[in-house]
Amino acid sequence: MLVRLEYNQILSNWGEITAAIRASGPPLADLSDEGMDRVLRAFSGDLMQCWVICEVGEDLETIVYAIGTTMIWEDVIVFERNLLIFSLYAYRLVPQDLWRDSFETLRKYARSVNCKNIVAFTVVDKIVDIVKDLGGSVNTRLVKMEV
């Protein structure tokens, strides 16, 4: 299941969340200490959301598979809202049915905040395969040149 964390839960787990974001954040993001302070403020103002892919094991312990963060990315020219997966970090192999359920929950959330698409940057082949398997499109590359 995909569970959205409340701000107090984010604060309680901030060290672990910071490490996950730094390991998987987008290529254009400032993930320095100062940048992560801005990310934390974005969570407090609900500009970003933090999600956990998890399930309850047989011993009733919660098994955390992955941590993800999202934000609404608004195109001010064409007035389109998209839900951007800002980061996604997996601690262990996520079963395919859990990916499917998690993306369906994320899709429902995106619709509820009037987003047209769920979008992300990735260099991870497994994520590309998962998106394709879920019927998504993988056809854009990010080009970056330092100035």
Helices and strands as residue ranges (DSSP letters): E 2-4, H 7-12, H 14-24, H 33-44, E 48-56, E 62-75, E 80-90, H 96-112, E 117-120, H 125-133
